[in-house]
């Protein structure tokens, strides 16, 4: 009987996605699925600062966000004739025991700040994001109230608000208050 052991290395288990080691309060994390299939499907982050990104293969990964993190996920689906679905969502990772919405591909859920579908509306929001970046402000640090207001104005077909440096300074000052 052959009793030789194989020298094949054993794969280590995948990292836990529920909490990060060394995190002070071990608060649950928000996991956002991302994917890419050449010329057919793109599910990617437009902005946001994930704590960690875990790659499964060339096409799939998961971005992990701490509670309170704001991020934008874009979904584009295409067929042989071009893009058939445009979707943009700005979300905020929620703290534990807080009310969150169930969103496909976002575990356990998030606060939905803005949701748009369709080519012209998504392009309009992308222009607003570009304008915020032109001010030298990271869109992930913009006020959640701005994203909600933008969503409401889009839905009501009213003039869209500008995000200014003054508005951002007021948001930061208000957040610093106890």
C-alpha positions in Angstrom: 0.0 0.0 0.0 1.3 3.4 -1.0 1.4 5.8 2.0 3.1 8.8 0.3 1.6 12.2 1.1 0.9 14.7 -1.6 3.0 17.8 -1.6 0.0 19.8 -3.1 -0.5 22.9 -1.1 -3.9 23.3 0.6 -5.7 26.5 -0.4 -6.3 28.8 2.5 -10.0 29.6 3.2 -11.3 32.9 1.7 -11.2 35.9 4.0 -14.3 36.5 6.1 -16.5 39.2 4.6 -18.6 39.9 7.6 -16.0 41.7 9.7 -12.5 42.8 9.3 -9.8 41.6 11.7 -8.6 44.3 14.0 -11.8 46.3 13.6 -12.6 47.8 17.0 -16.3 47.1 17.4 -16.5 44.3 14.7 -19.5 46.1 13.2 -21.0 44.3 10.2 -19.7 45.4 6.9 -21.5 46.1 3.7 -20.4 43.9 0.8 -21.0 45.1 -2.8 -20.7 42.6 -5.6 -19.0 43.9 -8.8 -18.6 42.1 -12.1 -17.4 42.7 -15.7 -18.1 40.7 -18.8 -16.5 42.2 -21.9 -19.0 44.1 -24.1 -22.0 42.6 -22.2 -22.2 43.5 -18.5 -20.4 46.0 -16.2 -21.2 46.4 -12.6 -18.6 48.8 -11.1 -18.0 51.5 -8.5 -17.9 55.1 -9.9 -16.8 56.4 -6.5 -16.4 55.2 -2.9 -13.6 54.1 -0.7 -13.9 50.4 0.1 -12.0 49.2 3.1 -11.0 46.1 1.1 -11.6 44.6 -2.3 -11.6 40.9 -2.7 -11.1 39.5 -6.2 -12.6 36.1 -7.0 -11.4 35.9 -10.6 -10.9 38.2 -13.6 -14.6 39.1 -13.8 -15.9 39.1 -10.2 -15.0 40.9 -7.0 -16.5 42.2 -3.8 -15.9 45.7 -2.3 -16.3 45.9 1.5 -17.4 49.1 3.1 -17.4 50.2 6.7 -20.7 51.6 8.2 -21.4 55.1 7.0 -19.4 54.8 3.8 -21.0 56.4 0.7 -20.4 54.8 -2.7 -21.9 54.8 -6.2 -22.4 51.7 -8.2 -23.2 51.7 -11.9 -24.7 48.9 -13.9 -24.5 48.7 -17.7 -26.0 45.9 -19.7 -25.6 45.5 -23.5 -26.6 43.3 -26.3 -25.3 43.1 -29.9 -26.9 46.6 -30.7 -25.5 48.6 -27.8 -26.3 49.4 -24.1 -29.8 48.4 -23.1 -29.8 49.2 -19.4 -28.2 52.1 -17.6 -28.5 52.1 -13.8 -26.8 54.3 -11.2 -27.2 54.0 -7.4 -25.7 56.2 -4.7 -25.8 54.2 -1.4 -24.6 54.6 2.1 -23.4 51.5 4.1 -25.6 51.3 7.2 -24.6 50.8 10.8 -25.8 47.6 12.5 -29.5 47.6 13.6 -30.2 50.6 11.4 -32.9 50.6 8.7 -31.4 49.5 5.4 -33.0 48.6 2.1 -32.4 45.3 0.4 -30.6 45.9 -2.9 -29.5 43.0 -5.2 -25.8 42.5 -4.9 -25.4 44.5 -1.7 -25.3 42.5 1.5 -26.9 43.0 4.0 -28.3 46.1 2.4 -27.7 49.9 2.3 -29.5 53.2 2.5 -30.4 54.1 -1.0 -29.7 57.8 -1.5 -30.2 58.1 -5.2 -31.4 55.6 -7.9 -31.7 56.5 -11.6 -32.2 54.4 -14.7 -31.9 55.3 -18.3 -29.2 56.8 -20.5 -30.0 60.6 -20.2 -30.6 60.6 -16.5 -27.6 58.5 -15.7 -25.5 60.8 -17.9 -26.9 63.9 -16.0 -25.9 62.4 -12.6 -22.5 61.5 -14.0 -22.0 65.2 -15.0 -22.9 66.2 -11.4 -20.4 63.8 -10.0 -17.7 65.2 -12.4 -18.6 68.8 -11.3 -18.1 67.8 -7.6 -14.8 66.3 -8.5 -13.8 69.4 -10.4 -14.2 71.3 -7.1 -11.6 69.1 -5.6 -14.2 67.3 -3.4 -14.4 63.5 -3.3 -18.1 62.6 -4.1 -18.0 60.0 -1.4 -17.5 62.8 1.2 -20.5 64.8 -0.2 -23.5 65.3 2.0 -26.0 62.4 1.9 -28.7 65.1 1.9 -27.4 66.4 -1.4 -27.8 62.9 -3.0 -31.3 62.6 -1.7 -32.2 66.1 -2.9 -30.8 65.4 -6.3 -32.9 62.2 -6.5 -36.0 64.0 -5.5 -35.4 66.9 -8.0 -34.8 64.3 -10.8 -38.0 62.5 -10.0 -40.0 65.8 -9.9 -38.3 67.1 -13.1 -37.2 70.3 -11.2 -34.0 72.2 -11.7 -31.1 70.3 -10.2 -29.1 71.7 -7.3 -25.4 72.4 -7.5 -23.0 71.1 -4.9 -20.8 74.0 -3.9 -17.7 74.3 -1.8 -19.8 76.3 0.7 -22.4 73.6 0.9 -19.6 71.0 1.5 -18.0 73.2 4.2 -21.4 73.5 6.0 -21.9 69.7 5.8 -18.4 69.1 7.3 -18.9 71.7 10.0 -22.3 70.2 11.0 -20.8 66.8 11.1 -18.1 68.0 13.5 -20.6 69.2 16.0 -21.3 66.9 19.0 
